[in-house]
Amino acid sequence: MSAPPTHADYQMSQLDQLEAESIHIFREVAAEFEKPVLLFSGGKDSICMLRLAEKAFYPAKIPFPVMQVDTGLDFAEVLETRDRWVARLGVRLIVASVDQAIADGIVVDDGKTSRNRLQIGTLLNAIEENGFTAAFGGGRRDEEKARAKERVYSHRDEFGQWDPKNQRPELWSLYNGKLHEGEHMRIFPISNWTELDVWHYIGREGIEIPSIYYAHQRDVIDRDGLLLSASDVVQPRGSETIETRTVRFRTVGDRSLTGAVESEADTISKIIDEIAVARVTERGATRGDDKFSEAAMEDRKKEGYF
């Protein structure tokens, strides 16, 4: 007969450890920086961050606003989910509009540049106008090669730019938030999470996400391997045709560049099974703006992208 245990097992699960680390980062930033803001796309990662921020400061309200950089081409389902989250949490929503930035001459729409790239100037202008000193982002290191280079505290200079060769050490999870005039910090609380971790967390917490993440029937156009949603901004070219397929989105963004994947996964458990065997990240599989070149994301990040 084996001896009874001499102490309780206090070991945390991997998901609990990731949650604790993220909550610690949220609290550190709220204590250290004068004016933080949470960048919110309405996608699964930023919604997870809202949930983590809610937990970090409960029962108080989240002590900073939420900001969305609206491309003008966002999915309606994403905007509806955003509005429900904002209403439930009672947080202040700031919408930085690309359309308004074009109208104000902050960015120039030459008819060739994607709305995702026009988000850069729109975002930097909104950060400067509001005087934000820290901006939470939902980037994860497993998403893309450039994001794998990010630190949790990612320094941006007075022009909002990122230098991957000039980052601060983060030994023993100690973060250096010192800033000079005009600089700001991007903060990535879920940097160490994977896409699979995010989905497990959504399932465990019962988190509401946009319906387009689940399998549904949609009119799509197959363009260079991307299944783009047929709409007023995406119409067939040449020999392309509109087909109705059962698809879901692994990531959300500009409708003209964000592709769906064929899938029957209409529940979280099915999505987890699907992601567990996937060998391509969500951005690599479905984001047209990351297919322009091998360094497309890194180039945008250096200019000030999320």
C-alpha positions in Angstrom: 0.0 0.0 0.0 1.5 3.3 -1.1 2.0 6.1 1.4 -0.5 9.0 1.2 0.9 12.3 -0.3 2.6 14.6 2.1 1.4 17.7 0.4 -1.2 18.9 -2.1 -0.3 19.2 -5.8 -0.2 22.9 -6.5 1.1 22.6 -10.0 -0.7 24.8 -12.5 -1.8 23.7 -16.0 -0.1 25.3 -19.0 -3.2 27.4 -19.7 -3.3 28.6 -16.1 0.4 29.6 -16.3 -0.1 31.5 -19.5 -3.2 33.3 -18.1 -1.2 34.2 -14.9 1.7 35.6 -17.0 -0.7 37.7 -19.2 -2.6 39.1 -16.2 0.8 40.0 -14.5 1.7 41.9 -17.7 -1.6 43.8 -17.8 -1.2 44.9 -14.2 2.5 45.9 -14.6 1.6 48.1 -17.6 -1.4 49.7 -15.8 0.9 50.5 -12.9 3.9 51.7 -14.9 2.5 53.7 -17.9 0.5 56.9 -17.7 -1.8 56.3 -20.7 -2.2 52.7 -22.0 -4.7 51.6 -24.6 -5.8 48.1 -25.8 -5.7 47.7 -29.6 -8.8 45.8 -30.5 -9.5 44.2 -34.0 -12.5 42.2 -32.9 -10.7 39.0 -33.7 -10.1 36.0 -31.4 -6.8 37.2 -30.0 -7.9 40.7 -29.1 -11.1 39.3 -27.5 -9.0 36.9 -25.4 -7.0 40.0 -24.3 -10.2 41.8 -23.3 -11.1 38.7 -21.2 -7.7 38.7 -19.6 -7.9 42.4 -18.9 -11.3 41.9 -17.4 -9.9 39.3 -15.0 -6.8 41.3 -14.2 -8.8 44.3 -12.8 -12.0 42.7 -11.6 -14.2 43.8 -9.8 -13.0 47.2 -11.0 -13.5 48.2 -14.6 -10.7 48.0 -17.1 -8.7 51.2 -16.5 -7.9 52.1 -20.1 -9.8 52.5 -23.3 -10.1 50.1 -26.3 -9.1 51.3 -29.8 -10.0 49.8 -33.1 -8.3 50.9 -36.3 -11.2 50.5 -38.7 -10.1 49.7 -42.3 -13.6 50.5 -43.6 -13.6 46.9 -44.9 -14.1 45.0 -41.7 -16.6 42.1 -41.5 -20.0 43.1 -40.1 -20.0 40.1 -37.7 -16.7 41.3 -36.2 -18.0 44.9 -35.6 -21.2 43.5 -34.0 -19.2 41.3 -31.6 -16.9 44.3 -30.8 -19.9 46.4 -29.9 -21.4 43.7 -27.6 -18.1 43.3 -25.7 -17.6 47.0 -25.3 -21.2 47.4 -24.0 -20.9 44.5 -21.6 -17.6 45.7 -20.1 -18.4 49.4 -20.1 -15.1 50.3 -21.6 -14.5 53.4 -23.7 -14.2 52.6 -27.4 -12.0 54.8 -29.7 -12.4 54.1 -33.4 -9.5 55.3 -35.6 -10.9 55.3 -39.1 -8.8 54.8 -42.2 -11.5 56.5 -44.3 -11.3 59.5 -42.0 -7.5 59.5 -42.1 -7.7 59.6 -45.9 -10.2 62.4 -45.8 -8.0 64.4 -43.4 -4.9 63.8 -45.5 -3.1 61.8 -42.8 -2.7 58.8 -45.2 -2.9 58.7 -49.0 -5.0 56.2 -50.8 -3.3 55.8 -54.2 -5.6 52.9 -55.2 -2.8 50.4 -55.0 -1.9 50.4 -51.3 -3.9 47.9 -49.1 -6.1 49.2 -46.3 -4.0 47.1 -43.9 -0.9 49.2 -44.8 -3.0 52.4 -44.5 -3.7 51.3 -41.0 -0.1 52.2 -40.0 -0.4 56.0 -40.4 -3.9 55.9 -39.0 -2.7 54.1 -35.9 0.3 56.2 -35.3 -1.7 59.4 -35.7 -4.3 58.1 -33.2 -1.6 57.2 -30.7 0.0 60.6 -31.0 -3.3 62.5 -30.9 -4.4 60.7 -27.7 -1.0 60.7 -26.1 -0.9 57.0 -25.5 2.3 55.8 -24.0 1.6 52.0 -24.2 -0.5 50.0 -26.6 -1.5 46.4 -26.0 -1.5 44.2 -29.1 -2.6 40.7 -29.6 0.6 39.5 -31.5 1.8 36.0 -30.8 5.3 34.7 -31.5 4.0 31.6 -33.3 2.0 33.6 -35.9 4.8 34.9 -38.1 8.6 35.2 -38.3 8.7 38.9 -37.6 6.4 38.5 -34.6 8.7 35.8 -33.3 11.4 38.6 -32.9 9.1 40.7 -30.6 9.7 41.2 -26.9 6.8 41.5 -24.5 7.6 45.2 -24.2 8.3 46.3 -27.8 9.9 49.8 -27.9 8.8 52.2 -30.6 10.8 55.4 -31.3 9.4 59.0 -31.7 8.3 58.1 -35.3 6.4 55.0 -34.1 8.9 52.7 -35.7 10.3 49.4 -34.5 14.0 48.3 -34.8 14.3 44.5 -34.4 18.0 44.9 -33.7 17.5 47.4 -30.8 15.3 45.6 -28.2 15.6 45.5 -24.5 16.5 42.3 -22.6 13.7 40.7 -20.5 15.6 38.4 -18.2 13.6 36.9 -15.4 10.4 38.6 -16.8 11.7 42.0 -15.8 10.5 44.7 -18.2 12.1 48.0 -19.0 9.4 50.6 -19.8 11.5 53.7 -19.8 10.5 56.1 -22.5 11.8 59.4 -24.0 9.5 62.2 -25.1 7.3 61.1 -28.1 8.2 57.4 -27.8 5.7 54.6 -26.8 5.7 50.9 -26.1 3.8 48.1 -27.7 2.9 45.4 -25.2 2.1 41.8 -26.1 0.5 40.0 -23.2 -0.2 36.8 -25.1 3.2 36.7 -26.9 3.9 33.2 -25.5 0.6 31.7 -26.5 -0.1 29.6 -29.5 -3.1 29.5 -31.7 -4.1 26.2 -30.0 -3.7 27.8 -26.6 -6.1 30.6 -27.6 -8.7 28.2 -28.8 -8.4 26.1 -25.6 -8.9 29.3 -23.6 -11.9 30.4 -25.6 -13.4 27.0 -25.0 -12.6 27.0 -21.3 -13.8 30.5 -20.6 -16.9 30.4 -22.9 -15.7 33.5 -24.7 -17.9 35.0 -27.4 -16.2 35.4 -30.7 -17.5 36.4 -34.2 -19.6 33.8 -35.9 -17.3 33.7 -39.0 -14.7 31.7 -37.0 -17.1 28.8 -37.2 -17.9 26.8 -40.3 -20.7 28.2 -42.4 -21.8 28.5 -46.0 -20.5 31.6 -47.8 -20.0 32.8 -51.4 -16.3 32.9 -52.1 -13.9 33.6 -54.9 -10.8 31.5 -55.3 -8.0 34.0 -55.9 -4.4 32.8 -56.0 -5.2 30.1 -53.4 -7.2 32.5 -51.1 -10.9 32.0 -50.7 -12.0 35.6 -50.5 -15.5 36.5 -49.4 -17.6 37.7 -52.4 -18.8 41.2 -51.6 -19.1 44.7 -53.0 -15.3 45.0 -52.7 -14.4 41.6 -53.9 -15.8 40.6 -57.3 -14.6 38.0 -59.9 -11.8 38.9 -62.2 -11.2 37.3 -65.5 -12.1 33.6 -65.4 -12.9 33.7 -61.6 -16.3 32.6 -60.5 -18.4 32.9 -57.3 -18.9 29.6 -55.5 -20.8 28.6 -52.4 -18.6 26.6 -50.0 -18.5 25.6 -46.4 -15.8 27.7 -44.9 -14.6 29.4 -41.7 -12.0 32.2 -41.0 -8.9 31.5 -38.9 -8.2 35.2 -38.7 -10.2 38.4 -39.4 -9.2 41.6 -41.1 -9.6 43.5 -44.3 -12.3 41.7 -46.3 -10.4 42.3 -49.6 -7.3 40.4 -48.3 -8.5 38.0 -45.6 -9.2 34.5 -46.9 -11.3 31.7 -45.5 -10.4 28.0 -45.3 -12.7 25.1 -46.3 -13.8 23.5 -43.0 -16.6 21.6 -41.4 -15.5 22.7 -37.9 -18.6 24.4 -36.5 -17.8 23.9 -32.8 -14.8 24.9 -30.6 -13.9 21.2 -30.0 -13.8 20.6 -33.8 -11.8 23.7 -34.4 -9.3 22.6 -31.8 -9.0 19.2 -33.5 -8.5 21.0 -36.8 -5.8 23.4 -35.5 -3.9 20.6 -33.7 -3.0 19.0 -37.1 -2.5 22.3 -39.0 1.0 23.0 -40.3 0.5 26.5 -41.4 -0.2 29.5 -39.1 -3.5 31.4 -39.5 -1.7 34.4 -41.1 0.4 32.3 -43.4 -2.7 30.5 -44.6 -5.2 33.2 -45.0 -3.7 36.8 -45.1 -3.0 38.1 -48.6 -1.0 41.0 -47.2 1.6 38.6 -45.8 2.1 36.9 -49.2 3.6 39.9 -51.0 7.2 39.0 -49.9 9.0 36.9 -47.3 9.6 40.1 -45.2 6.1 41.7 -45.7 5.1 41.6 -42.0 8.5 42.7 -40.8 8.6 45.7 -43.2 5.1 46.8 -42.0 6.1 46.4 -38.3 9.2 48.5 -38.8 7.0 51.3 -40.1 4.7 51.1 -37.1 2.2 48.2 -37.8 0.7 46.1 -35.0 
